[in-house]
Amino acid sequence: MASSYKDLYITGLRNAHALENQAIELLKRQVERLENYPAMSERMRQHIEESRNQAKRIEQILNQFGTSESSLKDAGLGLMGNLLALAHAPAPDEVVKNTFANYAFENYEIASYRGLLTMAEAAGDTSGPALLQQSLDEETRMAEWINQHLPETIQTYIQRNISGQTAGR
């Protein structure tokens, strides 16, 4: 049980850091398999870099508190990201399933950053919120991108499938 607002906030930061590592692994595995969706592949590559920067921002905040990320959480969620990416790989509609999962994941990250902003305020952190807001904005833009491109992704999937081409990835 945490003994202070600061302890709860640090736990939340460590969890968010692990979540970013999960996102990086998940996206890296998906990008490797995106052959027929170049716009999605490019946006995911950009978001991998954003996620790396988000993890660095969290490390920066943790360092201000004289602590660091949790290697155990990072490893565990990184492994989970790899496993989740592989779960859809054999599916003929892999890209559709991944798109839905990515949209949900981005919204989960948005909620996580919003929660961290509330925790930062309760813990009296005055420097971390600007970094957290920057990450929140990036996650929001990614979720919006997925949402805006969902019809295009589905249409491409349908057209490729109907014409007998590889459609799932």
C-alpha positions in Angstrom: 0.0 0.0 0.0 1.3 3.4 -1.0 2.1 5.8 1.9 1.7 9.1 0.0 0.4 10.9 -3.1 4.0 10.9 -4.3 4.2 7.1 -3.9 1.0 6.6 -5.9 2.2 8.9 -8.6 5.6 7.2 -8.9 3.8 3.8 -9.2 1.6 5.3 -11.9 4.7 6.7 -13.7 6.3 3.3 -13.6 3.2 1.6 -14.9 3.0 4.2 -17.8 6.7 3.6 -18.6 6.0 -0.1 -18.9 2.9 0.6 -21.0 5.0 2.6 -23.4 7.5 -0.3 -23.7 4.5 -2.5 -24.5 3.3 -0.1 -27.2 6.8 0.0 -28.8 7.0 -3.8 -29.0 3.4 -4.1 -30.2 3.9 -1.5 -33.0 7.3 -2.9 -34.0 5.9 -6.4 -34.6 2.9 -5.0 -36.5 5.0 -2.7 -38.7 7.2 -5.7 -39.7 4.0 -7.3 -41.2 2.4 -4.3 -42.9 3.0 -4.8 -46.5 -0.1 -3.4 -48.1 -0.9 -0.4 -45.9 2.0 2.1 -46.5 0.3 5.1 -44.8 -0.4 3.0 -41.7 3.1 1.6 -41.6 4.6 5.1 -41.8 2.3 6.5 -39.1 3.1 3.6 -36.9 6.8 4.1 -37.4 6.4 7.7 -36.3 4.4 6.6 -33.3 7.1 4.2 -32.3 9.5 7.2 -32.0 6.9 9.2 -30.2 6.5 6.3 -27.7 10.2 6.1 -27.2 10.2 9.8 -26.4 7.2 9.4 -24.1 9.2 6.7 -22.2 12.1 9.1 -21.9 9.8 11.9 -20.6 8.6 9.5 -17.9 12.1 8.6 -17.0 12.9 12.3 -16.7 10.0 12.8 -14.3 11.0 9.7 -12.3 14.6 11.0 -12.1 13.3 14.2 -10.5 12.0 12.0 -7.7 15.3 10.2 -7.4 13.9 7.0 -8.7 13.6 5.1 -12.0 11.4 2.9 -14.1 10.6 -0.7 -13.1 12.7 -3.1 -15.2 10.4 -6.0 -14.2 7.2 -4.2 -15.3 9.0 -3.0 -18.5 10.1 -6.6 -19.4 6.7 -8.1 -18.6 4.7 -5.6 -20.6 7.2 -5.6 -23.4 6.8 -9.4 -23.7 3.0 -9.0 -23.6 3.2 -6.5 -26.5 5.1 -9.1 -28.5 2.6 -11.8 -27.7 -0.4 -9.6 -28.5 1.1 -8.7 -31.9 1.6 -12.3 -32.7 -1.9 -13.2 -31.6 -3.5 -11.6 -34.7 -0.7 -12.6 -37.1 -2.3 -15.9 -38.4 -5.7 -14.2 -38.9 -6.7 -13.5 -42.5 -8.0 -10.1 -41.3 -4.9 -9.3 -39.2 -4.9 -5.6 -40.2 -8.5 -5.1 -39.2 -8.0 -6.8 -35.8 -4.8 -4.8 -35.2 -6.5 -1.6 -36.2 -9.3 -2.1 -33.7 -6.9 -3.2 -31.0 -4.6 -0.2 -31.6 -7.5 2.2 -31.4 -8.5 0.7 -28.0 -4.8 0.7 -26.8 -4.4 4.4 -27.8 -7.5 5.3 -25.8 -6.2 3.3 -22.8 -2.9 5.3 -23.0 -4.9 8.5 -23.2 -6.8 7.6 -20.0 -3.5 6.7 -18.4 -1.9 10.1 -19.1 -5.0 11.9 -17.9 -4.9 9.9 -14.7 -1.2 10.7 -14.3 -2.0 14.4 -14.7 -4.4 14.2 -11.8 -1.9 12.3 -9.8 0.8 14.8 -10.6 -1.4 17.6 -9.2 -2.2 15.6 -6.0 1.5 14.9 -5.5 2.5 18.6 -6.0 4.6 17.9 -9.1 4.9 21.2 -11.0 7.4 20.2 -13.7 6.1 16.8 -14.8 2.6 17.8 -16.1 4.0 19.7 -19.1 5.8 16.5 -20.2 2.8 14.3 -19.5 0.6 16.7 -21.5 2.9 16.5 -24.4 2.6 12.7 -24.4 -1.1 12.9 -23.9 -1.4 15.1 -27.0 0.7 12.6 -29.1 -1.5 9.7 -28.0 -4.6 11.7 -28.8 -3.3 12.5 -32.3 -2.5 8.9 -32.9 -6.0 7.7 -31.8 -7.5 10.4 -34.0 -5.4 9.2 -36.9 -6.5 5.6 -36.5 -10.1 6.7 -36.2 -9.9 8.9 -39.3 -8.2 6.2 -41.4 -10.4 3.3 -40.3 -12.7 3.5 -43.3 -9.8 3.6 -45.7 -8.1 0.7 -44.0 -11.3 -1.4 -44.1 -12.0 -0.4 -47.7 -8.4 -1.5 -48.7 -8.8 -4.7 -46.8 -12.1 -5.5 -48.6 -10.8 -4.6 -52.0 -7.7 -6.7 -51.6 -9.7 -9.6 -50.2 -12.3 -9.6 -52.9 -9.7 -9.4 -55.6 -7.8 -12.4 -54.2 -4.8 -10.5 -53.0 -3.1 -10.7 -49.6 -5.4 -8.4 -47.6 -4.7 -9.0 -43.9 -1.4 -7.3 -43.8 
